[in-house]
Amino acid sequence: MKNVKIVIGANFGDEGKGLLTDYFCSAFPAREKVLNVRFNGGAQAGHTVVKSDGRRHVFSHFGSGSFNENNLTYLSRYFILNPMLFVKEYKVLESKGVVPRVYIHKDCLVTFPCDVMINQMVEAHRDKNRHGSCGVGIYETIMRTSNHQKTTIGYIKENFDQLANMIANTIEVYVPKRLHELNTELTDSEWELIRNENITENYIDDLLFMFQHTEIVENNIINEYDNIVFEGAQGLLLDADNKEYYPHLTPSHTGIKNAIQILSSVDACDLSICYVTRSYFTRHGAGLFKTECDSTDIKPEGLRDKTNQTNAYQGNFRYGYFDVTTFKRSVEKDLAFLNRIVTVELAVTHLDETGGHLLVGNREKLEVADLLKIMNLNTAYTSNGEKAEDIQCSDLCMG
């Protein structure tokens, strides 16, 4: 029987999904292959993994289990490809001793350079009214492929000799219409950048590199592996359907919905879902944040996140108290997508920063065991550091 784990971020992202994915992938015997499935979002993800030998990497386009030699990445049809960032990250991983092995579903959407530039330029023109985008063109890719031309990786490979014309047509026909919809007028220098032919040539080279270093497949690849770890991106509160936080959302399903759909061809498996949270909440980007506070309220000397730095599109990394009510409601809502028997687990990270407790208010603390009782669950993984070796399974774990 297949062993399947689904890792879901339960908040606004940055919960520790990379850490838990690496932990679960490394738990399988080295002789057994592990399929690490990315099932939503795209290269805007930033999942940090730190190994005991000192290697550190923020995974965006590859599975966070990639430091393990038995790991293979599967970019499912729900993943949005960015060839420019794929090549950059691939080469960084090579420098760290990793040669990624990657399957790509033929129906993955592919980002064009103009998608990224529209995203970044429009955000810049919004000034103080920015949506908090990561600036890598995820939403613009979806809009373009829905309203102009659906460029999947399979279609592009079959029509590779027409790619330059596809991009040129998009720039001259679609981009002006899209900018009109966004009520944004670009400067001459911005238009010059969008029409830059060198960017298009480099992009085509990057796509060719991607073709040469991956294998394009159908979803039946899922049936070829017995050990599968699904790695979610972003968090439940950023789900495209979570209208309470509109418009500051991500254009994908961040919970189990996509993963369950991918597993529809698998009749039987030992399935468990792990919902990950920090011992406090965080948010990188604009939008509603009910429990926001200063980082010094979480830890007297303040906190500094190594991965999430202040940037032009998302702004400052924000901190807040753990919100029990929101957490419980989000997890329960996500579990409504289940159509098979599963084990539900929790993982709480960054406990070393809050004295081993979840921080639910100024000087108000909650034990992990008490959160399990509130959620009516038995299993919790707790982390007091940034490596897989720092994770422990709670005494309440069963089996």
Helices and strands as residue ranges (DSSP letters): E 2-9, H 17-26, E 34-38, E 47-50, E 56-59, E 71-75, E 80-81, H 83-95, E 102-105, E 109-110, H 113-126, G 127-129, H 138-147, H 153-158, G 160-162, H 163-169, I 170-174, H 175-181, H 188-194, H 197-212, E 215-217, G 219-224, E 227-231, G 236-238, G 243-245, H 257-262, G 263-265, E 269-278, E 281-284, E 292-293, H 295-298, E 317-320, H 324-334, G 335-337, E 343-349, G 351-353, E 358-361, E 364-366, H 368-375, E 379-383, G 388-390, E 391-393
